[in-house]
Amino acid sequence: MQKSDKPIINHTTDFLEYLEVEKGVASKTQENYGRYLNKFAKWLKMTHNERLKPHELTSDHIWKYRIFLARSPISDRDKKNLKKITQNHYLIALRSLLTYFTERDIQSLPTEKVKLAKEKAIRSVKFLSLDQIEKLLLIPSMSHNIGIRDRAILEVLFSTGLRVAELAALNKDQIKIKPDTKDLELGIVGKGNRPRTVYFSERSVKWLKEYLKTREDDDKALFINYRPGQGDKDSPSPRRLTTRSVERIMEKYSKMAGLPIDATPHTLRHSYATDLLNQGADLRTVQELLGHQNVSTTQIYTHVTNKRLRDMHRQFHSGKKLKE
């Protein structure tokens, strides 16, 4: 192991390039890691440790940074402290930086010195019932192009289980719809650069057809902003809807439908998975459809699988046939 002359802060760019080239991490994940490490860099500057080198980092620094995270507000407007799961995002990014140091033979703390905040309970999953989904889908007005677009977005999210970033990245030329097309299969590259196939239901294809009839532009994005001059400035395509735009659309119709939970595009992804499991799909199949690398990620849907196991036990176990 060698000692680096560069401060920890100055290693961030090399670390992000390492994530891209050697680890094949998706650009969005790289962006998140950069943002998480930027908070650590700000903390180092606040504590006058901006020149701290990797080999000078101590367990005491880590402990004080954890205290800083625990007492940090969510935002300038929301003064509530960061949730433990969010604190862990920052700590995991720091762990990954220490792993990078190890792989580059740069002397620093071992990763196990960065302890994660202990979460109180397993993450719960918010999902909508079929009645609530139906109510949501019927809200957009069909009297104008924006309503037709929004109906198509909601239908596609529920039909495919796409992540919001995956939906926003779709292009028109990926959607091969002929007059006689009913359902549709589409290959995408999702989170972590993992390819998978997503399936569009007959009703979602119907609404995509209706939406595409309204498009008379040459923009390659599938879902765009119709208002002239109102394109998303952060989008590589002038009029492509960003993930935040899609989230706002979902928020708008969720409120209009009077849904009891704060529904997001990811809520529809959860609802998609929950529906599949309720209809008899096994966990491994849902894992593939969602694009989860590990089945342990899919096991957050135990609220469905546990109920199904109970019902199967009641239906098929022969104990009730034995004499008492």
Secondary structure, DSSP 8 states (H G I E B T S, - for coil): -B--SS-GGGGHHHHHHHHHHTS---HHHHHHHHHHHHHHHHHHHHTT-TT--GGG--HHHHHHHHHHHHT-BSSSS--SB--HHHHHHHHHHHHHHHHHHHHTTB----GGGS-----SS--------HHHHHHHHT-S-TTSHHHHHHHHHHHHHHHH---HHHHHT-BGGG----TT--SEEEEEE-GGG-EEEEEE-HHHHHHHHHHHHT--S---BSSB--STT---TTSSSTTB--HHHHHHHHHHHHHHTT-SS---HHHHHHHHHHHHHHTT--HHHHHHHHT-SSHHHHGGGHHHHHHHHHHHHHHH-GGGGS--
